[in-house]
């Protein structure tokens, strides 16, 4: 680099490089795209999720463990049951209920508690002043929990087939449709819970109160075909009852009933509207 000196002034550096100098490069910071921000935030939230052993256990490992333990330790579950159309409990009922348990645990516990804690700690408020808006965090959380639900479903069906010889869903496309619509309804309920509850403790308590009755109406402890007519009719109009029966129908190779699809759609829409109108970032 050549230099020049003028009288009364300090030496100045020429901006023009000498022939032997390496070419100068102007480095400019490239702003991150929305996709890049989403991907980086998703990676961070995934690491935080995996650092919570209890969350991973109750949403993924527990349903799979219950399927394998109950399916292998109770002989009656491996015997054809006339009340289930000649199927074994491990063929349809048990896998469907474990999928239901996984999705509902994520929707009514993991997702709303995470959002409530972030709101209490001011994370959502601080994010509103950055390019990563709180709405992006919400989208990341929904994507993450949906992915975990899909992984848990694949593990449940896959290990059920390998270990218990349970058949794969007879109507796979209907199974995917019911899983999607049921997931939308359940996660909308979780968002509505996070929106109206005043704090993380209330979210946790209310989510637990809702979880067990909904699992009952879904057929977790009393299979829906063996319920009294009045109780089964009430179950038809609950999100868990429609979700559970839709999964059972699809696993058995049948199209789900139009009533159950409509019930799931109405619950998803209603809870989604409540969440959208009531959700607070701070």
C-alpha positions in Angstrom: 0.0 0.0 0.0 1.6 3.4 -1.0 1.5 6.5 1.2 1.8 10.2 0.5 2.8 13.1 2.8 1.7 16.7 2.4 3.3 19.7 4.2 1.8 20.3 7.6 -0.3 17.2 7.5 0.3 13.6 8.8 0.9 10.8 6.4 -2.2 9.7 4.7 -3.0 6.2 3.4 -3.9 6.1 -0.3 -7.2 4.3 -0.9 -5.9 3.0 -4.2 -4.1 -0.3 -3.6 -0.7 -1.1 -5.1 -0.4 -3.7 -7.8 1.0 -6.3 -5.3 -1.6 -5.8 -2.6 -4.4 -8.3 -2.2 -7.9 -7.2 -3.4 -9.9 -5.4 -0.8 -13.3 -6.8 0.2 -16.1 -4.8 1.7 -17.9 -7.0 4.2 -21.5 -6.0 4.8 -23.8 -7.7 7.3 -26.5 -9.6 5.4 -29.9 -9.4 7.2 -31.4 -12.7 8.1 -34.4 -13.8 6.2 -37.6 -14.8 7.9 -36.9 -18.5 7.1 -33.4 -18.2 8.6 -34.8 -16.7 11.8 -37.5 -19.4 12.0 -34.9 -22.1 11.5 -32.6 -20.7 14.2 -35.4 -20.2 16.7 -36.7 -23.7 16.0 -33.2 -25.1 16.7 -33.0 -23.3 20.0 -36.5 -24.3 21.1 -35.8 -27.9 20.1 -32.7 -28.0 22.3 -34.7 -26.5 25.2 -37.4 -29.1 24.7 -34.9 -32.0 24.7 -33.3 -30.6 27.9 -36.6 -31.3 29.8 -36.6 -35.1 30.5 -40.1 -35.0 32.0 -41.6 -33.5 28.9 -39.9 -36.0 26.6 -41.0 -38.9 28.9 -44.7 -38.0 29.3 -45.2 -37.0 25.6 -43.2 -39.7 23.8 -41.7 -42.4 26.0 -44.7 -43.0 28.4 -47.3 -43.8 25.6 -44.9 -46.2 23.9 -43.9 -47.8 27.2 -47.6 -48.3 28.2 -48.4 -49.8 24.8 -45.6 -52.4 25.1 -46.0 -53.1 28.8 -49.8 -53.5 28.8 -49.7 -55.4 25.4 -47.2 -57.9 26.6 -48.3 -58.4 30.2 -52.1 -58.7 29.9 -53.1 -61.8 28.0 -56.7 -60.6 27.6 -55.4 -57.7 25.4 -54.1 -60.2 22.9 -57.3 -62.2 22.7 -60.0 -61.3 20.1 -62.8 -59.3 21.7 -66.3 -59.5 20.2 -67.1 -56.0 21.6 -64.3 -54.7 19.3 -65.5 -56.5 16.2 -63.3 -59.5 16.8 -60.1 -57.4 17.0 -57.7 -57.7 19.9 -57.2 -54.7 22.2 -53.6 -54.4 21.0 -54.8 -54.3 17.3 -56.7 -51.0 17.4 -57.8 -49.7 20.8 -54.5 -49.6 22.6 -52.5 -48.0 19.8 -55.2 -45.4 19.2 -55.4 -44.5 22.9 -51.6 -44.1 23.2 -51.6 -41.7 20.2 -54.5 -39.8 21.8 -52.5 -39.6 25.1 -49.4 -38.3 23.4 -51.2 -35.6 21.5 -53.3 -34.5 24.4 -50.3 -34.3 26.8 -48.5 -32.0 24.4 -51.6 -29.9 23.7 -52.9 -29.4 27.2 -49.7 -29.5 29.2 -46.4 -28.9 27.3 -47.5 -26.2 24.8 -49.6 -24.0 27.1 -47.2 -24.2 30.1 -44.3 -23.2 27.9 -46.1 -20.1 26.5 -47.3 -19.1 30.0 -43.8 -19.3 31.4 -42.4 -17.3 28.6 -45.1 -14.6 29.2 -44.4 -14.5 32.9 -40.7 -14.1 32.4 -41.2 -11.3 29.9 -39.7 -13.3 27.0 -42.6 -12.6 24.7 -42.6 -8.9 25.6 -38.8 -8.6 24.9 -39.2 -10.4 21.6 -41.7 -7.9 20.4 -38.9 -5.4 20.1 -36.7 -7.6 17.9 -37.0 -8.9 14.3 -38.1 -12.2 15.8 -41.7 -11.5 16.7 -43.6 -13.4 19.4 -45.9 -14.7 16.6 -42.9 -16.5 15.2 -42.2 -18.1 18.6 -45.8 -19.3 18.6 -45.4 -20.8 15.1 -42.2 -22.5 16.2 -43.8 -24.0 19.3 -46.8 -25.3 17.2 -44.4 -26.8 14.7 -42.2 -28.4 17.3 -45.1 -30.0 19.3 -46.7 -31.2 16.1 -43.4 -32.8 15.0 -43.1 -34.5 18.4 -46.7 -35.8 18.1 -45.9 -37.3 14.7 -42.7 -38.9 16.1 -44.6 -40.4 19.0 -47.3 -41.7 16.7 -44.7 -43.4 14.4 -43.0 -45.0 17.3 -46.3 -46.2 18.8 -47.5 -47.8 15.5 -44.1 -49.1 14.5 -43.3 -50.8 17.8 -46.8 -52.0 18.2 -46.5 -53.7 14.8 -43.0 -55.2 15.5 -43.5 -56.3 19.1 -47.3 -57.0 19.4 -48.0 -57.8 15.7 -50.6 -55.0 15.6 -51.7 -54.3 12.1 -50.8 -51.0 10.4 -53.8 -48.6 9.9 -56.1 -50.1 7.4 -57.0 -46.6 6.1 -53.7 -44.7 6.3 -54.9 -41.6 4.5 -57.9 -41.3 6.8 -55.7 -41.9 9.7 -53.4 -39.0 8.7 -56.5 -36.8 8.1 -57.9 -37.6 11.6 -54.5 -37.1 13.2 -54.2 -33.7 11.6 -57.7 -32.5 12.4 -57.6 -33.9 15.9 -54.2 -32.3 16.5 -55.6 -29.0 15.3 -58.5 -29.2 17.7 -56.3 -30.2 20.7 -53.6 -27.6 20.1 -56.3 -25.0 19.6 -57.6 -25.9 23.1 -54.1 -25.7 24.5 -53.6 -22.2 22.9 -57.0 -21.1 24.3 -56.0 -22.4 27.7 -52.7 -20.4 27.6 -54.7 -17.3 26.4 -57.3 -17.2 29.2 -55.2 -18.5 32.2 -53.5 -15.9 34.3 -50.3 -17.8 35.0 -48.3 -21.0 34.5 -49.6 -22.6 37.7 -53.2 -22.0 36.6 -52.4 -23.4 33.2 -50.8 -26.5 34.7 -53.7 -27.1 37.1 -56.4 -26.4 34.5 -54.7 -28.6 31.9 -54.5 -31.5 34.3 -58.2 -31.1 35.3 -59.2 -31.1 31.6 -56.8 -33.9 30.6 -58.3 -36.8 32.6 -62.0 -36.3 31.8 -61.2 -35.9 28.1 -59.1 -39.1 28.1 -62.1 -40.9 29.7 -64.5 -39.6 27.0 -61.9 -40.6 24.4 -62.1 -44.2 25.6 -58.8 -44.5 27.5 -60.2 -46.5 30.4 -63.6 -47.7 29.1 -63.6 -48.5 25.4 -66.2 -46.5 23.6 -68.0 -49.5 22.1 -68.6 -50.8 25.7 -69.9 -47.4 27.1 -73.6 -47.0 27.8 -75.5 -45.4 25.0 -75.9 -42.0 26.8 -72.3 -41.8 27.8 -71.1 -42.7 24.3 -73.4 -40.1 22.8 -71.9 -37.4 25.1 -68.5 -38.7 24.1 -69.3 -38.1 20.4 -69.5 -34.4 20.9 -66.3 -34.0 22.9 -63.0 -33.4 21.0 -61.3 -36.4 22.6 -64.2 -38.7 21.9 -64.4 -37.7 18.2 -60.6 -37.9 17.9 -60.3 -41.3 19.6 -63.1 -42.9 17.6 -61.8 -41.4 14.3 -58.4 -43.0 15.0 -60.1 -46.3 15.8 -62.1 -46.2 12.6 -59.0 -45.4 10.5 -56.9 -48.1 12.1 -59.7 -50.6 11.5 -59.7 -49.7 7.8 -62.9 -47.6 7.8 -63.6 -44.0 7.0 -64.3 -41.9 10.1 -67.9 -40.8 10.7 -68.8 -37.4 9.3 -70.2 -36.4 12.8 -66.8 -36.9 14.4 -64.9 -35.0 11.6 -67.4 -32.1 12.0 -67.1 -32.1 15.8 -63.3 -31.9 15.5 -63.6 -29.0 13.0 -66.0 -27.1 15.2 -63.8 -27.5 18.3 -60.7 -26.4 16.3 -62.4 -23.3 15.0 -64.1 -22.3 18.3 -61.0 -22.8 20.4 -58.8 -21.1 17.8 -61.0 -18.0 17.8 -60.9 -17.8 21.6 -57.1 -18.1 21.5 -56.7 -15.5 18.7 -58.9 -13.0 20.5 -57.7 -13.5 24.0 -54.0 -14.3 23.7 -51.8 -11.8 25.5 -48.1 -11.4 24.8 -47.4 -9.8 28.2 
